[in-house]
């Protein structure tokens, strides 16, 4: 019988930039909670995931308060996750560091949501999505505000994921 890690199966990667947080000058960056608008937008992101039938096997989340709350409110909006990993490597990560985190995802996971920060999340979305000219691709490269959410489809193993390995399924900015 084949080792499940050797199977090339369809996978979904959702890249979610945290929702709107309180201003940075009010407290240490890691401790910034969501603003009222951020809580509403995070719930809207959760409703979007439900509407698309996306249920995460794993959420990879930065340990910052605003990313933790983004996932918490997305879950209040209906988003589902089997497991959540709070990984310090996601905080202020660049694309290579985020890819290192994704490379550690168990082979059996089919759907992963990464909740992180700019500029790493927007850069990773741009790097992974195959070159294209769709309106979503054009918008993705022009702006990626708080609560920006990219859905990518791939058939490569998590451990092998690299630039241009994913198809852009959708790019949305959920608002509550």
N, C-alpha and C positions, 0 to 999 in steps of 0.2 A: 504494500500500500504506500502511496506517495506521501511524503512529509508535507503537511499543510503549508509550511513555509515555502515550499517549492511551487505551489499552485499560483498561477497568475489569474486572479479573480478581479472582478470589478470592485473598485474602491471609490469612496467619496471622501474628499477632504474639504471641510468648511473652515475658512479663515475669517475670524470675527475680530474686528478691532473693538476694544472696550467702548462702552457707551460714555456719554458726556459726564465728566467728573467735575468736582468743585475746583476752583482755581488753584494752581500750584503754589502760590505764595501763602496760602493759608495753613499749610502743614507739610511734613515730610512727604516726598513723592509717593513712597510705597503705601502711605496711610490715607491717601485721598479717596474719599467715597464718591459714589455717583451723585450727581445733581438730580433734582426732580425730573428734568427732561431726560436724563440718562436712564433713570429707572423705567420711565414710560417707553423709551426707545428699546431698551433691553427686552422688555416684555413683548414688544412688537417683533423683535428678532426671534424670540421663542415662538410666537404665533406663525411667523414666516416658515420656520423649520417644520412645524406641525403641518402647515398647509402643503408643504412640499413632500411630506412623508419621510422626512429625515430624522432618524433616531440614531444617536451616537452610541457606538460601542465604547468609545473613550473620548473624554474631554481632556485636552492638554491646556492647562490654565496657568498663567503667570500668578505668583503669590500676592500680587498687589491687591489692595482692598477693592479698587475699581474693577479689576478683571474678575475677581471672585464674585462681586456683586453683579457684574454683567451676566455671568452664568446663572447666579441665583435668580435674578429677575427673568432671564430667558426661560428658566425652568418654571417659574410662576406663570409665564405665558404659554406653558405646555411643552417646552422642549424636554426631551428624554435623553438620559445618559445611563449606560450600564455602570460605568466607572469614571472617576475624575481623578486626574493626577495634577497636583499643584507642583509645578516644576520651576525652580528659580532660574533655570537657563532661559526661560521664555521672557523674563523681565529684561527690557531694553536690548533684546537680541537682534542681531542682524540676520540676513538671510541664511548664511552658512550655519550660524548657531541654531536657528529654528529648524533647519534641515537635520542637524544632528539630533535634535529632540524627536523629530518625526521618524528618523531612522531607527529609533529605539522602540517604536510602536510594535506590539506583538503582531505576528503575521496573521493571526486569525481575525483581527479587527478589520471590519469592512468599512465602517464610517467613523471618521475622527473629526472632532471640532477642536480647533486651536483658538484660544481666546488670548489675545496679546495686545501689543502696542504698536504705534507708528514710531518710526518708519519701517520697522521690520516686517510687520504683517502686510502692508501695501507692497513693499518691495518683493516679498516672497510670492504674493499673488501674481504680480507682474512677471516674475522670473519663471514660475511654474507653468503658467498658461501658454499654450502653443501660440505662436504668432498668429494673429487674425485681425480682421477688420470689422468685427461685429460691433454694433453700438455699445454693448456691454463692455467689450474689450477697450474701446476708445475711452469710455467714461472711467473705467478702472485705472487707466494710466494717467488720467487728468486730475482725479480727486479721489480721496479715500477718507472721508470724514469719520468721526466717532460713530460707532454702530455699523460701519461699512462691513458688508458680509459678502464673501466670494464662495461660490460652490464650484468645486473642481472634480472632474471625473478622471480616474486613472486606472490603468491595468498593471502597472509595475508594482513590485513589492515595496512596502514602506522603506525597507532598508536600502533600496536602490533608487529611490526618488531623486530626481535631478531636474535641472532646468529644462523647460519645454516638454515635460513628461505628462502634462495634464491638459484635458480639454476644459475650457471655461464653459460651465453650464449656466451660471447666472452671477450677476453682481447687482446687489441691491443695497439700499440705505434705508433700513426699517425705521419708521418714525411712529411714535405712540400718540 
